[in-house]
Amino acid sequence: MIRRLIVVAAFALGVCAQVRAHDVSSTPITWNREISRIFYDRCASCHRPNGTSFSLMTYPDVQPRAVAIRDAVLSRRMPPWGAVKGFGDFRNDQALTAEQIELITDWIQDDTPKGNNPRMLPPLPKFADAPVAQVPTDHIRVADTLTLKTPLVLDGLLPERAADGTQIVAVRPNGRVEPLLWLYEYDDRHQHPFLLRKPLTLEAGTIIRGVKPPDSVLLLPATSSGTR
């Protein structure tokens, strides 16, 4: 009898778990709840009234462009971060996460529901003038394969001119390869630094590879206040 009760209880718990899982998975993704928050955080700094591109601040702005947005998001052309995720780790990474991409594509696949409760919308973001990037005076310019003559604590990289697909690595004296930066859809007309999540100490004799003339990339030392 006890064994039978245990089996029945386990079956009941399994059914409840399935019902709860179904309820969660069937909850629609909406503009008011999930999607607006992603767009406000990752897109609106450029895509807004008086911004550098067309507005994506409201549902009527976004909904007619849904297919184009899906294509740009899946190809990682937007937001224009300019580097392949996972090849280097950057604290100022503005690219969408895999989870955010999935939310956006699922929402578009579900015919872009707006949501019934406008109170779910987050507050509109506030914008400040973007600070002008200051290039530290003690940077190291890499225009070809470069061997470090002295140790370097690397805080980040700033591509001045670089071809799409450029892969920059550091080869330590012991042969270990450190991935630094893999450029993808980077527009050097809008230069920005790629700041490492943790400064990387490179020994003298480390070889920086991947930059080919006439391109150039700046190595930003961690000691520079301009990269903080």
N, C-alpha and C positions, 0 to 999 in steps of 0.2 A: 504493500500500500504506500509506504513512504517513498519507495523508488518511483512508483507511478506518479505521485504528487510532484516529485522533483522533475520528472520528464515533462509533465503538464506545465509546470511553472516555467521551465526553460523555453518551452514552445511559445508560451504567452509572451515572455520577454522578447523573444526573437521577432514575433509579430509586431509588438509595440515598437521595437527598434526599426523595423522596416517601414512602419507607418510614419515614424518621426523622420526618417531619412527621406521618404517620399515627399513629405510636407516641405522639408527644407529645399530639396532639389526642384520642387515645382513652384517655389516662390519666384515670381518674375523679377528679373533685373530691370530697374527703371532708371530713367534720367533723373528723377527727383531724388532718388536715394543713393545709388552707387555711381552712375556715370558722370553726373555733374561734378562730383567731388574729384574724380580723376582729371577731368578737363580743367577745372579751376586750378588744380595743383600743377599739372604738367603742360597745359596748352595755352592758358589764358594770358600768360605774360607777353606772348606775341599776338595771339588770336583774340583780340578785343577791340572795342571802339578806340580809335586813336592809337592802335598798336601797329605793329609792322606787317600784319596780315589780316585777312578777313576774320570777323568775329565768330567765335564758337562759345559765346557766353550764355546763350539761351537755347532752349529746345528748338524753336523755329529756325535758329541759325544752323543747328547741327543736323536736324532730321533730314533735310533735302540732300545733304552731303554724305549720308551714311555710308554708301558704297565706296566712295572715294576715301573716306576716313578709314574704313576697314582695310582697303588696299595699302594705304600709307602706313598704317599701324603694323600690319603683318610683314611688310617689307622693311620695317624699322626706319623708314624715311622720316617719320614723325613720332615723337618730337625729334628735332634734328640734333641729337647728341653727338653723332659722328664717330662712334667707336663700337666695336664688337664687344658685347657683354661677356665677361668671364675671362677675357684676355687682358689681365691687369684688373686692379680693384680700386675704384675711385670714389672719394668722398663727395664729390660734386656731381655724381652721375645723375642726369636728368632723363635717362631713357626709361621707358615703361618696363615694369616687371612682367614676367610671364603671366602672373595672375591678373594683372591689369589688362593685358592684351586679351586674355581669355574672356574677361568680363565684357570688354567692348565688343568683341566679335560675337559672343553669345547674345548680347543685347541686340545687335544688328540682325543676327540670324532670326531673332524672335520678333522682328518687325518694329524695333525701337519703341517699346512702350514708354510713355511719359510718366505714368504713375498718377494716382488719384488724389494724393495728399500733397499739396504744394508746401505745406509746413515742413516736409522732409528735406526741402532744398537747403543747402548750407548757405551761410552769408556770402555775398559777393566778395571776392578777394580785393584787397587794396594793393595798389602798385606804386612802387617808388622808382625813381630813375636808377637804371643799372649803373653800378660803379664802373669807372674806367679801369680796365686792367692795367696794373703797374708791372712792367717787366723788370725783375731784379737786375742790378748792375753786374752781379757776379754769376750770371747765367753762363752756360756752356753751349755754344752753337755746334750742332752736329749737321754736317753737310755731306758726309760720306761715312764709311766705317771709321770709328774713332776708338783709340785705346786711352783709357784714363791714366794720366801720369801720377795722380794723387788720389787718395780715397775721396769718395763723394757720398754724402747723405742726400739721397734724391727725394724731393717732395712732389715733383710732378713734371709734366712735359707740356710744352706749348708749340704746336706745329705752326710755323710761319708760312710755309708752302710745302704741301705734301700731296702726293698722288693718292687717289682712292685705292684702298687695298694695302697700303703700306703697313708692314708688320715690323715693329721695333722691338728688339730683344737686347738683353745684357748677358754676355757670356763671361762668367766669372773665371778667374785664373785656373780653378780646378775643373773647368769644363761644364759646370752647371749652368743651364740656360734659364734666365728669368724673363718671362713675358712682360713687356712694358706697355705697349699700345698697339692696337690693330685698328687702323682708321677705316671707317666705312661711312660713305655719304657725308664726309666732312667737307664743309665749305670754308675755305681759308679766307673768304671775304668777311666772314664773321668769326674771327679768331677767338678761341677761348682756351684756357688751360685745362689739362686733365690732371687733377690733384689726387695723389695716391692716398688711400685710406690710412696707410701707415707708412712713414718714411722708410726708404729702402737704403741700407748701407751697402755701397759697392766698393770693393777693394781696388787699390791701384793695380793696373794691369787688366781690369775688366774691359771687354770690348763691346762697344755699342754698335749694333748692326741693324740694317734695314732701311736706312735713309740713303737715297740715291740722288746724285746731282741731277738737276739743279735745285732739288728740294732742300729744305732746312728745317730743323726742329731744335728748340731750346730745351736743355735740361735745367730744371729749376732746383737749386739747392734748398734744403730744409732750413738753413740758417737765414734765409732771406725773408724779411718781414713782408715783402710784397706777395708771397705765396701763402700767407697764413689766412 
